[in-house]
Amino acid sequence: MTTIQPYSLSARWSEYRLLMRMDKPIGTLLLLWPTLWALWIAAEGFPDLGVLMVFTLGVFLMRSAGCVINDFADRKVDPHVERTKNRPLAAGRVSSKEALTLFAVLVFTAFFLVLLMNTLTIVLSFVAVLLAVCYPFMKRYTHLPQVFLGAAFAWSIPMAFAALTNSVPLVAWILFTITVLWTTAYDTMYGMVDREDDLKIGVKSTAILFAQFDRMIIGLLQALVVLALLGIGVLLQMSAAFYISVLLSAGLFFYQQILLKDRLGSLCFKAFLNNNWIGAIIFAGIFIHYFMY
């Protein structure tokens, strides 16, 4: 393992950027899209600009914090996985103390932003922090860490409704459930990339739990997402733009199933990345609906 050296400030920042995955924005985008769904639906159109800015920055901060605490939790595991062995903590270029300090700075900055919101949003933010801290350790105790990640990613939805309406209505919990199902599906694809390494080192995941039924269960989760989105459309009396976005998303889910067919690591990862378009297309449908009607 590489010994930590006294780098310059710019070099330290370069390592912190890698620790926060700023070079890989896919995680931030996958967290941002459901947040934007919720903000637009809660506001029935363009949300308050201040709230939008707080939640957008909050998404970046909490995703970054999640990556840092995840690498801290996996600091003894990542060196044994080909894809993660060169991460700053795994390679010894960043210390555990530095990682925990960075995590604290990110979380407290996010909490400071939440203090600009109403009391209900502030109360809900404590659950968000709890989920962010607990998720990385779940792979040691359960085969369902992807479900915990889904809950962590989806928790911005009740917070968004709370910030804009001071309530968390039924539609918020339906969106929450959709996001948990969707995240579980795409993070299982991600887990399929590391499945062989995870089996060797004893790390648990839905990719391992589902085994040969992985594609079938992912397909079932995707079907439930589509059905629930259609339910949202009926509940909110959405226009054709939203239904078209759901149809296009269903087509992308089918495309992802084709990519997963042979369970090749590179294609599983490509299927995972493709989910960014799911989030964007659903948001486009919501945006166009409220813009035009």
C-alpha positions as a Markdown table, in Angstrom:
| # | Residue | x | y | z |
|---|---|---|---|---|
| 1 | Met | 0.0 | 0.0 | 0.0 |
| 2 | Thr | 1.2 | 3.5 | -0.9 |
| 3 | Thr | 2.4 | 5.6 | 2.1 |
| 4 | Ile | 0.7 | 8.9 | 2.5 |
| 5 | Gln | 3.0 | 11.8 | 1.5 |
| 6 | Pro | 2.8 | 15.5 | 2.4 |
| 7 | Tyr | 1.3 | 16.7 | -0.9 |
| 8 | Ser | 0.7 | 20.3 | -1.8 |
| 9 | Leu | -2.8 | 21.8 | -1.3 |
| 10 | Ser | -3.6 | 21.3 | -5.0 |
| 11 | Ala | -2.5 | 17.6 | -4.9 |
| 12 | Arg | -4.6 | 17.0 | -1.7 |
| 13 | Trp | -7.6 | 18.6 | -3.5 |
| 14 | Ser | -7.0 | 16.3 | -6.4 |
| 15 | Glu | -7.2 | 13.2 | -4.1 |
| 16 | Tyr | -10.3 | 14.6 | -2.4 |
| 17 | Arg | -12.0 | 15.1 | -5.8 |
| 18 | Leu | -11.4 | 11.4 | -6.6 |
| 19 | Leu | -12.6 | 10.4 | -3.1 |
| 20 | Met | -15.8 | 12.4 | -3.7 |
| 21 | Arg | -16.1 | 10.9 | -7.3 |
| 22 | Met | -16.3 | 14.3 | -8.8 |
| 23 | Asp | -14.7 | 12.7 | -11.9 |
| 24 | Lys | -17.7 | 10.3 | -12.1 |
| 25 | Pro | -20.9 | 12.4 | -12.0 |
| 26 | Ile | -23.2 | 9.5 | -12.8 |
| 27 | Gly | -24.0 | 9.0 | -9.1 |
| 28 | Thr | -24.9 | 12.7 | -8.7 |
| 29 | Leu | -27.2 | 12.6 | -11.7 |
| 30 | Leu | -29.0 | 9.5 | -10.6 |
| 31 | Leu | -29.7 | 11.1 | -7.3 |
| 32 | Leu | -30.6 | 14.5 | -8.9 |
| 33 | Trp | -33.3 | 13.2 | -11.3 |
| 34 | Pro | -35.8 | 11.9 | -8.7 |
| 35 | Thr | -35.2 | 15.1 | -6.7 |
| 36 | Leu | -36.1 | 17.2 | -9.7 |
| 37 | Trp | -39.2 | 14.9 | -10.3 |
| 38 | Ala | -40.3 | 15.6 | -6.8 |
| 39 | Leu | -39.6 | 19.4 | -6.9 |
| 40 | Trp | -41.5 | 19.9 | -10.1 |
| 41 | Ile | -44.5 | 17.8 | -9.0 |
| 42 | Ala | -44.6 | 19.4 | -5.6 |
| 43 | Ala | -44.5 | 22.9 | -7.0 |
| 44 | Glu | -46.8 | 21.9 | -10.0 |
| 45 | Gly | -44.3 | 23.6 | -12.2 |
| 46 | Phe | -41.1 | 25.5 | -11.7 |
| 47 | Pro | -40.2 | 25.4 | -8.0 |
| 48 | Asp | -39.0 | 28.3 | -5.8 |
| 49 | Leu | -35.5 | 29.1 | -7.1 |
| 50 | Gly | -34.0 | 29.2 | -3.6 |
| 51 | Val | -35.4 | 25.7 | -2.8 |
| 52 | Leu | -34.2 | 24.4 | -6.2 |
| 53 | Met | -30.7 | 25.7 | -5.5 |
| 54 | Val | -30.6 | 24.3 | -2.0 |
| 55 | Phe | -31.7 | 20.8 | -3.2 |
| 56 | Thr | -29.3 | 20.8 | -6.2 |
| 57 | Leu | -26.3 | 21.7 | -4.1 |
| 58 | Gly | -27.5 | 19.3 | -1.4 |
| 59 | Val | -27.6 | 16.5 | -3.9 |
| 60 | Phe | -24.0 | 17.1 | -4.8 |
| 61 | Leu | -22.9 | 17.4 | -1.2 |
| 62 | Met | -24.7 | 14.3 | 0.1 |
| 63 | Arg | -23.7 | 12.2 | -2.9 |
| 64 | Ser | -20.1 | 13.3 | -2.3 |
| 65 | Ala | -20.4 | 12.5 | 1.4 |
| 66 | Gly | -21.9 | 9.1 | 0.6 |
| 67 | Cys | -18.9 | 8.3 | -1.6 |
| 68 | Val | -16.4 | 9.3 | 1.1 |
| 69 | Ile | -18.1 | 7.2 | 3.9 |
| 70 | Asn | -18.5 | 4.3 | 1.4 |
| 71 | Asp | -14.8 | 4.3 | 0.7 |
| 72 | Phe | -14.1 | 4.6 | 4.5 |
| 73 | Ala | -16.3 | 1.6 | 5.1 |
| 74 | Asp | -14.6 | -0.4 | 2.3 |
| 75 | Arg | -11.0 | 0.7 | 3.0 |
| 76 | Lys | -9.9 | -2.8 | 3.8 |
| 77 | Val | -12.0 | -4.4 | 1.0 |
| 78 | Asp | -11.3 | -2.2 | -2.0 |
| 79 | Pro | -7.6 | -3.1 | -2.3 |
| 80 | His | -8.8 | -6.6 | -3.2 |
| 81 | Val | -11.2 | -5.5 | -6.0 |
| 82 | Glu | -9.7 | -4.8 | -9.4 |
| 83 | Arg | -12.1 | -1.9 | -10.1 |
| 84 | Thr | -11.5 | -0.1 | -6.7 |
| 85 | Lys | -8.0 | -0.9 | -5.7 |
| 86 | Asn | -6.6 | 2.4 | -6.9 |
| 87 | Arg | -9.1 | 4.6 | -5.0 |
| 88 | Pro | -7.4 | 7.2 | -2.7 |
| 89 | Leu | -8.2 | 5.4 | 0.6 |
| 90 | Ala | -7.6 | 1.9 | -0.8 |
| 91 | Ala | -4.3 | 2.9 | -2.2 |
| 92 | Gly | -3.3 | 4.8 | 1.0 |
| 93 | Arg | -3.0 | 8.2 | -0.6 |
| 94 | Val | -5.7 | 9.6 | 1.8 |
| 95 | Ser | -5.9 | 8.7 | 5.5 |
| 96 | Ser | -9.0 | 7.5 | 7.3 |
| 97 | Lys | -8.8 | 10.7 | 9.4 |
| 98 | Glu | -8.8 | 12.9 | 6.3 |
| 99 | Ala | -11.8 | 10.9 | 4.9 |
| 100 | Leu | -13.8 | 11.3 | 8.1 |
| 101 | Thr | -13.0 | 15.0 | 8.3 |
| 102 | Leu | -14.1 | 15.5 | 4.7 |
| 103 | Phe | -17.3 | 13.5 | 5.3 |
| 104 | Ala | -18.1 | 15.7 | 8.3 |
| 105 | Val | -17.5 | 18.9 | 6.4 |
| 106 | Leu | -19.7 | 17.8 | 3.5 |
| 107 | Val | -22.6 | 16.7 | 5.8 |
| 108 | Phe | -22.5 | 19.8 | 8.0 |
| 109 | Thr | -22.4 | 22.0 | 4.9 |
| 110 | Ala | -25.5 | 20.2 | 3.6 |
| 111 | Phe | -27.2 | 20.5 | 7.0 |
| 112 | Phe | -26.5 | 24.3 | 7.0 |
| 113 | Leu | -28.4 | 24.5 | 3.7 |
| 114 | Val | -31.3 | 22.5 | 5.1 |
| 115 | Leu | -31.5 | 25.0 | 8.0 |
| 116 | Leu | -32.8 | 27.5 | 5.4 |
| 117 | Met | -35.8 | 25.3 | 4.9 |
| 118 | Asn | -38.9 | 24.7 | 7.2 |
| 119 | Thr | -39.0 | 22.6 | 10.3 |
| 120 | Leu | -40.4 | 19.5 | 8.7 |
| 121 | Thr | -37.6 | 19.4 | 6.1 |
| 122 | Ile | -35.0 | 19.8 | 8.9 |
| 123 | Val | -36.5 | 16.9 | 10.8 |
| 124 | Leu | -36.5 | 14.7 | 7.7 |
| 125 | Ser | -32.9 | 15.6 | 7.0 |
| 126 | Phe | -31.8 | 13.6 | 10.1 |
| 127 | Val | -33.1 | 10.4 | 8.4 |
| 128 | Ala | -31.2 | 11.3 | 5.2 |
| 129 | Val | -27.9 | 11.5 | 7.2 |
| 130 | Leu | -28.7 | 8.2 | 9.0 |
| 131 | Leu | -29.3 | 6.5 | 5.7 |
| 132 | Ala | -26.1 | 7.9 | 4.2 |
| 133 | Val | -24.0 | 6.7 | 7.1 |
| 134 | Cys | -25.6 | 3.2 | 7.4 |
| 135 | Tyr | -25.7 | 2.2 | 3.7 |
| 136 | Pro | -22.0 | 1.5 | 3.2 |
| 137 | Phe | -22.0 | -1.0 | 6.1 |
| 138 | Met | -25.1 | -2.9 | 5.0 |
| 139 | Lys | -23.1 | -5.1 | 2.6 |
| 140 | Arg | -21.5 | -6.8 | 5.6 |
| 141 | Tyr | -24.9 | -7.7 | 7.2 |
| 142 | Thr | -27.4 | -8.1 | 4.4 |
| 143 | His | -27.7 | -9.0 | 0.8 |
| 144 | Leu | -29.9 | -6.0 | 0.3 |
| 145 | Pro | -27.5 | -3.0 | 0.4 |
| 146 | Gln | -29.0 | -1.8 | -2.9 |
| 147 | Val | -32.4 | -1.4 | -1.2 |
| 148 | Phe | -30.8 | 0.8 | 1.5 |
| 149 | Leu | -29.1 | 2.8 | -1.3 |
| 150 | Gly | -32.5 | 3.2 | -2.9 |
| 151 | Ala | -33.9 | 4.6 | 0.3 |
| 152 | Ala | -31.0 | 6.9 | 0.7 |
| 153 | Phe | -31.4 | 8.2 | -2.9 |
| 154 | Ala | -35.2 | 8.5 | -2.6 |
| 155 | Trp | -35.2 | 10.3 | 0.7 |
| 156 | Ser | -34.8 | 13.6 | -1.1 |
| 157 | Ile | -38.3 | 13.2 | -2.4 |
| 158 | Pro | -40.3 | 13.5 | 0.9 |
| 159 | Met | -37.8 | 16.3 | 1.8 |
| 160 | Ala | -38.6 | 18.2 | -1.4 |
| 161 | Phe | -42.4 | 17.9 | -0.8 |
| 162 | Ala | -41.9 | 19.0 | 2.8 |
| 163 | Ala | -39.8 | 22.1 | 1.7 |
| 164 | Leu | -42.4 | 23.2 | -0.9 |
| 165 | Thr | -45.7 | 22.1 | 0.7 |
| 166 | Asn | -44.9 | 21.6 | 4.3 |
| 167 | Ser | -46.4 | 18.1 | 4.0 |
| 168 | Val | -45.5 | 14.7 | 2.6 |
| 169 | Pro | -48.6 | 13.5 | 0.5 |
| 170 | Leu | -49.3 | 10.1 | -1.0 |
| 171 | Val | -47.8 | 11.0 | -4.3 |
| 172 | Ala | -44.4 | 11.7 | -2.5 |
| 173 | Trp | -44.4 | 8.1 | -1.1 |
| 174 | Ile | -45.3 | 6.6 | -4.5 |
| 175 | Leu | -42.3 | 8.5 | -6.0 |
| 176 | Phe | -40.2 | 7.3 | -3.1 |
| 177 | Thr | -41.2 | 3.7 | -3.8 |
| 178 | Ile | -40.5 | 4.1 | -7.5 |
| 179 | Thr | -37.0 | 5.4 | -6.8 |
| 180 | Val | -36.2 | 2.6 | -4.4 |
| 181 | Leu | -37.3 | 0.0 | -7.0 |
| 182 | Trp | -35.4 | 1.8 | -9.8 |
| 183 | Thr | -32.2 | 2.2 | -7.7 |
| 184 | Thr | -32.3 | -1.4 | -6.6 |
| 185 | Ala | -32.6 | -2.5 | -10.3 |
| 186 | Tyr | -29.7 | -0.3 | -11.6 |
| 187 | Asp | -27.4 | -0.9 | -8.6 |
| 188 | Thr | -27.9 | -4.6 | -9.1 |
| 189 | Met | -26.5 | -4.1 | -12.6 |
| 190 | Tyr | -23.6 | -2.3 | -11.0 |
| 191 | Gly | -23.2 | -5.2 | -8.5 |
| 192 | Met | -23.1 | -7.7 | -11.4 |
| 193 | Val | -19.8 | -6.1 | -12.5 |
| 194 | Asp | -18.1 | -6.9 | -9.2 |
| 195 | Arg | -20.0 | -10.1 | -8.4 |
| 196 | Glu | -17.0 | -12.5 | -8.7 |
| 197 | Asp | -14.8 | -10.3 | -6.6 |
| 198 | Asp | -17.5 | -9.8 | -4.0 |
| 199 | Leu | -18.0 | -13.5 | -3.7 |
| 200 | Lys | -14.3 | -14.0 | -3.0 |
| 201 | Ile | -14.1 | -11.4 | -0.3 |
| 202 | Gly | -17.5 | -12.1 | 1.3 |
| 203 | Val | -19.3 | -8.9 | 0.5 |
| 204 | Lys | -23.0 | -9.2 | 0.0 |
| 205 | Ser | -25.2 | -7.7 | -2.7 |
| 206 | Thr | -28.5 | -8.2 | -4.5 |
| 207 | Ala | -26.4 | -9.4 | -7.5 |
| 208 | Ile | -25.2 | -12.3 | -5.4 |
| 209 | Leu | -28.6 | -12.9 | -3.8 |
| 210 | Phe | -30.5 | -13.0 | -7.1 |
| 211 | Ala | -27.8 | -15.2 | -8.7 |
| 212 | Gln | -29.1 | -16.7 | -12.0 |
| 213 | Phe | -32.4 | -14.9 | -11.6 |
| 214 | Asp | -30.7 | -11.5 | -11.7 |
| 215 | Arg | -32.1 | -10.4 | -15.1 |
| 216 | Met | -35.5 | -11.7 | -14.3 |
| 217 | Ile | -35.8 | -9.9 | -11.0 |
| 218 | Ile | -34.3 | -6.7 | -12.5 |
| 219 | Gly | -36.9 | -6.9 | -15.2 |
| 220 | Leu | -39.7 | -7.4 | -12.6 |
| 221 | Leu | -38.4 | -4.3 | -10.7 |
| 222 | Gln | -38.4 | -2.3 | -14.0 |
| 223 | Ala | -41.9 | -3.4 | -14.8 |
| 224 | Leu | -43.1 | -2.3 | -11.4 |
| 225 | Val | -41.4 | 1.1 | -12.0 |
| 226 | Val | -43.2 | 1.6 | -15.3 |
| 227 | Leu | -46.6 | 0.6 | -13.7 |
| 228 | Ala | -46.1 | 2.9 | -10.8 |
| 229 | Leu | -45.1 | 5.8 | -13.1 |
| 230 | Leu | -48.3 | 5.1 | -15.0 |
| 231 | Gly | -50.2 | 5.2 | -11.7 |
| 232 | Ile | -48.6 | 8.6 | -11.0 |
| 233 | Gly | -49.8 | 9.8 | -14.3 |
| 234 | Val | -53.4 | 8.8 | -13.6 |
| 235 | Leu | -53.3 | 10.2 | -10.0 |
| 236 | Leu | -52.0 | 13.6 | -11.2 |
| 237 | Gln | -53.9 | 13.6 | -14.4 |
| 238 | Met | -50.7 | 14.1 | -16.4 |
| 239 | Ser | -50.7 | 14.9 | -20.1 |
| 240 | Ala | -49.5 | 12.9 | -23.1 |
| 241 | Ala | -45.9 | 14.2 | -22.6 |
| 242 | Phe | -45.5 | 12.3 | -19.4 |
| 243 | Tyr | -46.9 | 9.1 | -20.8 |
| 244 | Ile | -44.6 | 9.3 | -23.8 |
| 245 | Ser | -41.6 | 9.7 | -21.4 |
| 246 | Val | -42.8 | 6.6 | -19.5 |
| 247 | Leu | -43.1 | 4.7 | -22.8 |
| 248 | Leu | -39.6 | 5.7 | -23.9 |
| 249 | Ser | -38.2 | 4.7 | -20.5 |
| 250 | Ala | -39.8 | 1.3 | -20.9 |
| 251 | Gly | -38.0 | 1.0 | -24.2 |
| 252 | Leu | -34.7 | 1.8 | -22.5 |
| 253 | Phe | -35.4 | -0.8 | -19.8 |
| 254 | Phe | -35.8 | -3.4 | -22.6 |
| 255 | Tyr | -32.5 | -2.2 | -24.1 |
| 256 | Gln | -30.8 | -2.7 | -20.7 |
| 257 | Gln | -32.1 | -6.2 | -20.6 |
| 258 | Ile | -30.4 | -6.9 | -23.9 |
| 259 | Leu | -27.2 | -5.5 | -22.6 |
| 260 | Leu | -27.4 | -7.8 | -19.5 |
| 261 | Lys | -28.1 | -10.9 | -21.6 |
| 262 | Asp | -24.6 | -12.4 | -21.4 |
| 263 | Arg | -23.8 | -10.8 | -18.0 |
| 264 | Leu | -20.5 | -9.3 | -19.4 |
| 265 | Gly | -19.1 | -6.8 | -16.9 |
| 266 | Ser | -18.6 | -4.1 | -19.5 |
| 267 | Leu | -22.1 | -4.4 | -20.8 |
| 268 | Cys | -23.6 | -4.6 | -17.3 |
| 269 | Phe | -21.8 | -1.3 | -16.5 |
| 270 | Lys | -23.1 | 0.2 | -19.8 |
| 271 | Ala | -26.7 | -0.8 | -18.7 |
| 272 | Phe | -26.1 | 0.8 | -15.4 |
| 273 | Leu | -25.0 | 4.1 | -17.0 |
| 274 | Asn | -28.0 | 4.0 | -19.3 |
| 275 | Asn | -30.2 | 4.7 | -16.4 |
| 276 | Asn | -29.2 | 8.3 | -16.5 |
| 277 | Trp | -31.4 | 8.6 | -19.6 |
| 278 | Ile | -34.3 | 7.1 | -17.7 |
| 279 | Gly | -34.1 | 9.8 | -15.1 |
| 280 | Ala | -33.7 | 12.6 | -17.7 |
| 281 | Ile | -36.5 | 11.4 | -19.9 |
| 282 | Ile | -39.0 | 11.1 | -17.0 |
| 283 | Phe | -38.0 | 14.6 | -15.9 |
| 284 | Ala | -38.5 | 15.9 | -19.4 |
| 285 | Gly | -42.0 | 14.5 | -19.4 |
| 286 | Ile | -42.9 | 16.1 | -16.1 |
| 287 | Phe | -41.3 | 19.4 | -17.1 |
| 288 | Ile | -43.1 | 19.6 | -20.4 |
| 289 | His | -46.4 | 18.7 | -18.8 |
| 290 | Tyr | -46.3 | 21.5 | -16.3 |
| 291 | Phe | -44.7 | 24.0 | -18.8 |
| 292 | Met | -47.5 | 23.4 | -21.4 |
| 293 | Tyr | -50.5 | 22.8 | -19.2 |
